């Protein structure tokens, strides 16, 4: 197998892992909400357009998502100090708590799928997670 194939398989497996965990938690919250909270937690307050780009949704889609998340108390909107036409979005303490609870649910849902791994497999997963954290800047993994 080539390095390119390894990377492709890693991405496909990561998507499958996320789908399995989401299905088993039976949580109907859109994945875009969790992705958006993660981005805001890692980057701090962002302009709505920047957030849409990083979250890979359209600006109108992000506007709707942020509206719903604001009503739920997960994020807060403010006017940009440099340009009053620009909306900035930041995660609230409640949003961080909700994200951490979701991550715990995902972990708990996945644990049974990995209960048969031996120490060598766990070491391989730990090393892989560390490498991915370094290469992607994933703050959650880098802690």
N, C-alpha and C positions, 0 to 999 in steps of 0.2 A: 504494500500500500504506500502511496506517495504522501508527502507532507500535506499537499493540497487536499487529498482525499481525507486525511486525518482531520484536518480543520473543518472540512465540510461535514464529516460525520459527527464531530463535536458539536457543531451548531445544530444539526438536525436532532441529535440526542438531547441537547439542552432544551430545545423547543418541546420535544416529546415529554421531557421531565416536567416542565412547567405546565403543560396541558394535563398530565396525569394528576399532578398535585391540585390544580384548580378544580378538576372534575371531582376529585375525592373529597375536597372540602365543601363542595356544593355551594360555594360562594358565587353569587351572581354579579358581583361588582365587576365592571369592565376592567380588563387588564390595563387599559390606558390610564385608569385612575392610579393604580399601584405604580406604574411606570413613571407617571407624572410626579407623584409624591417622592419617589426615589430620586428623580432628577433634581427636584427642588431641595431635598435634604442634602444631596451631595454638592450642589452648586450655589445654594443660597437663592435669594430673590432674583427672578429673571423677568425680562420683558415678555409679554404674551407671545410675540412672534418668535423669540428665541426658544421659549418653552415648547411651542408647537413644532419647531424644527427639530429640537432634541428628542421630542416624544414621537416624532414621525407621524403627526396628524396635521390636517389643514388648520389654518388659523381660525376659520369659522367653527370647525370642530372643537378646537381647543377653547374657544370662547364659550361654547356651550358646556364643555366639560368643566371648565373653571367656574362657570356660574353654578353648576350643580354642586361642585366641591365646596364653593364658598357658602352656599346654603347649608351644607352639611357640617360646616365648621372645620373642614380639613385644610383649607387655604384661606388666605386673606389677600384682597386686591388693594393696591394703592396707586396713586398717580406718581409717575416718574418725576423726580425732582428737577431733572434737566429739560424735560419736555412733557408738558401737562397733557398732551394728546396721547401719551403712551401709558399703558397699564402695566404695572409690575405685579408679580404674583409671588407669594412666599408661603411656605408650609407653616401651619400652626403647630403648637405642642400637641394638640389633639390629633392632627394629621400624622405626626411622627408616631404617636402612640398607636394609632390605627394601623399604620404601616408595620410597626414592630409586631403587633398582634397577628397581622396577616402572614408575616414571615414565619412566625411560630406555628401557625396553622399549616402552612406549607411544609415546614420541616416535620411536624408530627404526621402529616399525611404521607410523606415520603419514607419515613423511618422503616415501616414494615417491608418496603420493597428492597431495602438494603440490609436487612437483619442477618442475612446469610453470608455477608462478606467477612473475610478473615483480616487479620492485622495488615497483611501485605496489600490487600485491596484497599483498605482504608488509608494506608500510607500513600498509595498511588492517587487516590481521590484527593487527599489533602494537598499533595504536591501539585496536582493539576489545578485545584482551586487557587492555590497561591500564585501559580504562574499566570492564570487567567486574570486574577486580581491585579497583578503588576502590569500586565500587558494592556488591560482595558481601563485601568484606573478605577475599578469597582471598589468604592469606599467600604461597602458592606463586608466584602471579603478581606480587605486589606487590614481590617482592625485586629 
